Amino acid sequence: MDRIELLSPAGDIERLKVTLLYGADAVYIGGQKYSLRANATNFSLEEIKEACDFAHNLNKKVYLTLNIVFHDEDMDGVEEYIKDVVDAGIDAFIVSDPFIISHIKTNYPQVEVHLSTQNSTSNYKTIEYFKNEGIDRVVLAREVHLEDMKEMIEKTGIDIEVFIHGAMCTCFSGRCALSNYVTNRDANRGGCAQVCRFAFKTTEEKDFTMATKDLNLARYIGNIIDAGIKSLKVEGRMRSLYYLATVIGTYREIIDRYYDNTLTDDIMKVLEYRLSRVANREVSTQYLMKEADYTDQYYSGRQELSNQDYLGLITGYEHENKCIVLVERNYFSPKDEIEIFTPAGKIYTYTVDKIYDENMNELEVARHPEQILKLKFDEELPPYSMIRLIKKGTSNEWSI
């Protein structure tokens, strides 16, 4: 039986490599034109080709977002750009504009076209219409209930993709004009300033915001798989390497354990805890099982969380000194309990003994982000392995 696709965001080539190595089956990216994440690094044509080559060598796929709301001035050069991206090896385009859909299906029938969530698709009749226009997959509006998803699949037979994790928009499926009005940046052409997360003041001088809590459907992955969904999508092209590695790696384990019938409630609690340690906002299931209401929304202040769990990215191994080499991200010190985790899902619990700089001088503590450090370790680890702090008293919550 084919397993459901785990689809990850990637804002640059390094994030793409990390997400694929940590278990994503496919990655969606933005080019330097026509993408809804204009502030991400995004991919040049040369990087799109590099991304496709890297993914295809792993038997995985790359999708390109081409889903802004097009204005007349955006149309100049778009047909040539699409041709260049197809030549680079892209597997699918994520689009919402009818002309773009028609152009790709007419000229490049070998490339899949996925209907973007920006189209706000919420009923099976709309899906039938776009299926007849040649759409291969529909990314549903984020406001669709699970029971409605089942009906859409039953009545249309088309591949359905749904968001399972990440930031949500206050306006319907992201079609928001707040950014345009307040900052003169067009949210529907890649310039969203996230005005909904601004800290406003009421006339009584109380804090007020319009932001939603983040989406987290980890506990409902089994329900979504059983509904017949084709792809599980994580939001976050602007997120860090650590965030993507943790979220993608955790969902990879949830999916695989569900299929293998080894996802116990105790294991699920551990995996949910891992997800909670990279969250920077409270989470909610939003619309999946019910109508979203005031409990899924922020009203008083930003209420954003932060942590310094991510200690470093492992970049190499010194056989002579038997040391892992890492780039520091956050403060840590001898006697700290840490976890080293690899793209393959292997986890080592480790108590820090001595910390060395790149010249093997011993340090009292690691206190300088981006510093090259070394730790004694008997085993060479694969590229993009990472280190995180275990909070005192929580080691059992991390462990399976």
VMD Tcl script that draws the C-alpha trace (Angstrom):
set ca {
  {0.00 0.00 0.00}
  {1.29 3.46 -0.92}
  {1.88 5.58 2.15}
  {0.62 9.11 2.44}
  {3.01 11.82 1.26}
  {4.72 14.06 3.81}
  {5.25 17.44 2.14}
  {7.67 19.95 3.63}
  {8.43 23.60 2.98}
  {11.93 24.81 2.15}
  {13.02 28.44 1.92}
  {16.49 27.70 0.53}
  {18.66 24.83 -0.69}
  {20.01 23.93 2.78}
  {16.52 23.69 4.25}
  {15.47 21.54 1.30}
  {18.28 19.08 1.93}
  {17.50 18.93 5.66}
  {13.78 18.28 5.20}
  {14.33 15.54 2.63}
  {17.00 13.86 4.76}
  {14.73 14.03 7.83}
  {11.92 12.20 6.07}
  {9.88 14.43 3.76}
  {8.69 12.68 0.60}
  {8.43 15.94 -1.31}
  {9.28 19.61 -0.83}
  {7.53 22.75 -1.99}
  {9.66 25.78 -2.75}
  {9.32 29.31 -4.09}
  {11.24 30.76 -6.98}
  {12.50 34.32 -7.01}
  {9.30 35.29 -8.85}
  {5.57 34.70 -8.32}
  {5.83 33.20 -4.81}
  {3.80 34.07 -1.69}
  {6.95 34.16 0.48}
  {8.84 37.05 -1.08}
  {10.91 37.51 2.10}
  {12.28 33.98 2.02}
  {15.65 33.47 0.34}
  {13.87 31.47 -2.37}
  {15.44 29.64 -5.29}
  {17.16 30.86 -8.43}
  {16.73 28.77 -11.58}
  {20.14 27.20 -10.96}
  {19.11 26.31 -7.40}
  {15.80 24.87 -8.61}
  {17.77 22.51 -10.83}
  {20.11 21.64 -7.95}
  {17.08 21.01 -5.72}
  {15.41 18.75 -8.29}
  {18.62 16.78 -8.88}
  {19.14 16.30 -5.12}
  {15.52 15.22 -4.55}
  {15.36 12.91 -7.57}
  {18.53 11.14 -6.45}
  {16.59 10.28 -3.27}
  {13.51 9.29 -5.32}
  {11.67 12.32 -3.94}
  {9.90 15.30 -5.54}
  {9.99 19.08 -5.72}
  {6.97 21.34 -6.27}
  {7.17 25.04 -7.14}
  {4.67 27.60 -5.86}
  {3.36 29.89 -8.57}
  {0.36 31.08 -6.62}
  {0.37 34.84 -6.19}
  {-2.69 36.81 -7.28}
  {-1.42 37.87 -10.71}
  {-1.80 41.46 -11.87}
  {-1.13 42.59 -15.44}
  {2.43 43.65 -14.66}
  {3.15 40.19 -13.24}
  {2.39 38.48 -16.56}
  {5.47 39.74 -18.39}
  {7.89 36.84 -18.67}
  {5.80 34.29 -16.78}
  {5.53 31.88 -19.74}
  {9.30 31.91 -20.26}
  {9.83 31.43 -16.54}
  {7.54 28.38 -16.48}
  {9.49 26.85 -19.38}
  {12.80 27.40 -17.57}
  {11.45 25.77 -14.39}
  {10.12 22.78 -16.34}
  {13.54 22.41 -17.99}
  {15.10 22.44 -14.50}
  {13.17 19.26 -13.67}
  {10.27 20.42 -11.48}
  {7.68 17.74 -10.64}
  {4.63 19.97 -10.12}
  {3.45 23.56 -9.94}
  {1.19 24.84 -7.14}
  {-1.05 27.44 -8.79}
  {-4.35 29.29 -8.45}
  {-4.65 31.45 -11.57}
  {-6.80 29.91 -14.37}
  {-4.51 31.18 -17.13}
  {-1.43 29.65 -15.47}
  {-3.29 26.35 -15.06}
  {-4.31 26.34 -18.74}
  {-0.86 27.32 -19.98}
  {0.94 24.58 -18.05}
  {-1.56 21.84 -18.94}
  {-1.50 22.81 -22.63}
  {2.25 23.12 -23.03}
  {3.67 20.79 -20.38}
  {1.19 17.95 -19.85}
  {3.92 15.80 -18.28}
  {4.11 18.15 -15.26}
  {1.47 17.96 -12.53}
  {-0.57 21.01 -11.56}
  {-1.78 21.34 -7.97}
  {-4.52 23.82 -7.12}
  {-3.24 26.12 -4.37}
  {-4.99 26.67 -1.05}
  {-5.18 30.30 -2.23}
  {-8.09 29.16 -4.39}
  {-10.02 28.48 -1.14}
  {-11.50 25.21 -2.42}
  {-14.17 24.09 0.05}
  {-16.66 21.89 -1.87}
  {-16.65 18.93 -4.24}
  {-18.40 20.79 -7.09}
  {-15.46 23.19 -7.37}
  {-13.09 20.22 -7.32}
  {-15.06 18.58 -10.16}
  {-14.74 21.76 -12.21}
  {-10.96 21.99 -11.78}
  {-10.54 18.25 -12.30}
  {-12.15 18.72 -15.72}
  {-9.65 21.53 -16.36}
  {-6.79 19.08 -15.80}
  {-5.85 19.72 -12.16}
  {-4.01 16.71 -10.68}
  {-4.30 17.61 -7.00}
  {-6.24 20.06 -4.84}
  {-4.75 21.75 -1.77}
  {-7.89 22.33 0.26}
  {-8.81 25.51 2.05}
  {-7.57 25.29 5.63}
  {-11.12 25.72 6.89}
  {-12.48 22.35 5.65}
  {-13.75 19.73 8.12}
  {-12.57 16.11 8.04}
  {-16.03 14.78 7.14}
  {-16.19 17.16 4.18}
  {-12.77 15.95 3.03}
  {-14.07 12.38 2.97}
  {-17.05 13.43 0.85}
  {-14.82 15.31 -1.60}
  {-12.59 12.27 -2.11}
  {-15.56 9.91 -2.45}
  {-17.31 12.09 -5.05}
  {-14.32 13.26 -7.11}
  {-11.55 10.68 -6.71}
  {-8.94 13.41 -7.01}
  {-5.77 13.62 -4.91}
  {-6.30 15.86 -1.87}
  {-3.61 17.69 0.08}
  {-4.21 19.25 3.51}
  {-2.23 21.39 5.93}
  {-1.40 19.63 9.19}
  {1.06 21.92 10.97}
  {2.18 25.54 11.13}
  {0.93 29.09 11.07}
  {-2.67 29.87 10.14}
  {-4.16 33.01 8.63}
  {-7.01 34.92 10.23}
  {-8.56 35.58 6.82}
  {-10.03 32.74 4.77}
  {-7.17 30.61 3.41}
  {-4.79 33.52 3.47}
  {-6.71 35.90 1.20}
  {-5.99 38.86 3.46}
  {-5.78 42.60 2.74}
  {-4.68 43.79 6.21}
  {-1.05 43.99 5.10}
  {-2.01 46.04 2.04}
  {-3.93 48.60 4.08}
  {-1.56 48.94 7.03}
  {1.91 48.54 5.47}
  {1.30 48.88 1.71}
  {2.67 45.35 1.24}
  {0.53 42.98 -0.82}
  {-0.03 39.74 1.10}
  {-1.40 38.05 -2.01}
  {1.73 38.81 -4.00}
  {4.27 37.60 -1.44}
  {4.60 40.63 0.83}
  {2.56 39.74 3.92}
  {3.68 41.77 6.96}
  {1.62 39.58 9.35}
  {-0.37 42.57 10.57}
  {-2.75 40.18 12.34}
  {0.09 39.48 14.80}
  {0.78 43.14 15.55}
  {0.15 44.28 19.12}
  {-2.68 46.78 18.87}
  {-4.22 48.85 21.67}
  {-7.94 49.16 22.33}
  {-9.51 52.47 23.34}
  {-9.11 51.24 26.93}
  {-5.34 50.80 26.28}
  {-5.57 47.02 26.48}
  {-3.44 44.79 24.27}
  {-5.27 43.34 21.28}
  {-4.28 41.13 18.37}
  {-6.14 39.29 15.59}
  {-3.87 36.27 15.20}
  {-4.82 32.62 15.18}
  {-3.04 29.92 17.13}
  {-0.83 27.63 15.08}
  {-2.15 24.42 13.56}
  {-1.11 21.05 15.02}
  {-2.90 17.90 13.83}
  {-0.35 15.35 15.07}
  {-2.90 13.42 17.13}
  {-5.28 13.16 14.15}
  {-2.85 11.89 11.51}
  {-4.45 8.44 11.65}
  {-7.91 9.91 11.02}
  {-6.58 11.89 8.06}
  {-4.83 8.85 6.57}
  {-7.99 6.76 6.95}
  {-9.99 9.48 5.19}
  {-7.97 8.88 2.01}
  {-5.95 12.09 1.92}
  {-2.98 11.94 -0.46}
  {-0.57 14.47 1.07}
  {0.13 16.03 4.48}
  {1.51 19.55 4.21}
  {3.61 21.41 6.77}
  {3.73 25.22 6.65}
  {6.97 27.11 7.18}
  {9.26 28.19 4.35}
  {10.67 30.85 6.69}
  {11.34 28.42 9.56}
  {14.76 27.38 10.90}
  {16.69 24.21 10.12}
  {16.04 22.97 13.65}
  {12.30 23.59 13.41}
  {12.04 21.78 10.09}
  {14.22 18.86 11.17}
  {12.22 18.37 14.37}
  {8.76 18.81 12.85}
  {9.40 16.75 9.71}
  {11.28 14.06 11.63}
  {8.48 13.81 14.20}
  {5.69 13.59 11.62}
  {7.73 11.01 9.71}
  {7.78 8.86 12.83}
  {4.06 9.39 13.51}
  {3.14 8.35 9.95}
  {5.41 5.32 9.87}
  {4.35 4.11 13.29}
  {0.68 4.49 12.36}
  {1.12 2.30 9.28}
  {3.23 -0.19 11.25}
  {0.68 -0.27 14.09}
  {3.26 0.78 16.71}
  {1.89 4.23 17.57}
  {0.88 3.80 21.20}
  {-0.56 6.60 23.31}
  {2.63 6.80 25.38}
  {4.74 7.18 22.23}
  {2.32 9.78 20.88}
  {2.76 11.85 24.04}
  {6.55 11.84 23.55}
  {6.22 12.89 19.92}
  {3.76 15.65 20.80}
  {6.20 16.88 23.45}
  {8.97 17.09 20.83}
  {6.73 19.19 18.62}
  {5.86 21.45 21.54}
  {9.53 22.23 22.16}
  {9.96 23.90 18.75}
  {6.64 25.76 18.81}
  {6.77 29.51 19.24}
  {3.00 29.92 19.64}
  {0.17 27.97 21.20}
  {-1.43 25.37 18.95}
  {-4.93 24.26 17.98}
  {-6.65 21.74 15.70}
  {-8.54 24.65 14.10}
  {-11.28 23.45 11.69}
  {-10.50 19.75 11.31}
  {-12.98 18.32 13.82}
  {-15.21 21.33 14.55}
  {-15.89 24.95 13.69}
  {-13.00 27.08 14.87}
  {-14.01 29.47 17.66}
  {-12.57 31.98 20.13}
  {-10.42 29.27 21.76}
  {-8.42 28.96 18.53}
  {-7.60 32.65 18.43}
  {-5.41 35.15 20.24}
  {-7.00 38.35 21.48}
  {-4.63 39.65 24.14}
  {-1.06 40.26 23.03}
  {1.22 38.13 20.86}
  {1.61 35.31 23.43}
  {4.63 33.96 21.58}
  {6.91 31.44 23.23}
  {10.62 30.92 22.79}
  {13.18 28.38 23.87}
  {16.87 27.77 23.47}
  {16.73 24.00 23.08}
  {18.63 24.02 19.79}
  {22.32 23.91 20.68}
  {24.08 23.23 17.41}
  {24.36 21.78 13.93}
  {26.92 18.99 13.49}
  {29.11 19.66 10.46}
  {31.84 17.02 10.66}
  {33.97 14.60 12.65}
  {37.65 14.65 13.63}
  {38.95 11.09 13.76}
  {42.28 12.20 15.26}
  {40.63 13.74 18.33}
  {37.47 11.62 18.25}
  {35.35 14.77 18.25}
  {32.17 15.87 16.57}
  {32.43 19.35 15.06}
  {29.44 21.65 15.41}
  {28.28 25.21 14.84}
  {26.88 26.56 18.11}
  {23.36 28.03 18.17}
  {22.62 28.54 21.88}
  {24.37 28.59 25.25}
  {25.28 25.31 26.97}
  {27.82 24.12 29.50}
  {29.52 21.01 30.89}
  {27.20 18.61 32.74}
  {24.22 19.65 30.59}
  {22.17 16.69 29.40}
  {21.66 16.81 25.67}
  {20.26 14.75 22.81}
  {22.02 14.24 19.52}
  {19.56 13.32 16.77}
  {20.25 12.24 13.20}
  {18.29 12.46 9.92}
  {17.66 8.71 10.11}
  {15.87 9.16 13.44}
  {18.61 7.78 15.69}
  {18.86 9.57 19.05}
  {21.79 9.59 21.50}
  {21.47 10.88 25.07}
  {24.72 12.50 26.14}
  {26.03 14.39 29.16}
  {28.41 17.15 28.12}
  {31.88 16.65 29.57}
  {34.39 19.05 28.07}
  {33.78 21.67 25.38}
  {36.57 22.66 22.98}
  {36.97 25.44 20.46}
  {38.12 24.71 16.91}
  {41.77 24.68 18.06}
  {41.02 22.17 20.86}
  {41.29 24.78 23.61}
  {38.99 23.85 26.49}
  {36.13 26.28 27.19}
  {34.25 26.88 30.43}
  {30.93 27.25 28.56}
  {29.63 27.63 25.02}
  {28.31 31.17 24.85}
  {28.90 32.47 21.32}
  {26.36 31.57 18.60}
  {28.02 30.55 15.30}
  {31.25 29.55 17.07}
  {32.87 26.32 15.87}
  {32.98 23.85 18.76}
  {34.08 20.27 19.37}
  {32.76 17.59 21.72}
  {34.29 14.20 22.41}
  {32.17 11.46 20.82}
  {33.14 7.94 19.78}
  {31.00 7.71 16.65}
  {30.97 9.67 13.40}
  {27.53 11.09 12.69}
  {25.84 11.84 9.35}
  {25.62 15.39 7.95}
  {22.86 17.62 9.35}
  {22.69 15.80 12.68}
  {21.71 18.25 15.42}
  {21.98 18.75 19.17}
  {19.21 19.87 21.52}
  {19.09 20.51 25.25}
  {17.12 18.25 27.54}
  {15.44 20.39 30.18}
  {16.11 19.28 33.74}
  {13.53 16.74 34.82}
  {12.18 16.11 31.31}
  {14.47 13.34 30.00}
  {11.67 10.78 30.18}
  {9.40 13.03 28.14}
  {11.92 13.08 25.26}
  {12.52 9.34 25.19}
  {10.69 6.51 23.45}
}
mol new
graphics top color blue
foreach p $ca { graphics top sphere $p radius 0.5 }
foreach p [lrange $ca 0 end-1] q [lrange $ca 1 end] { graphics top cylinder $p $q radius 0.2 }
display resetview
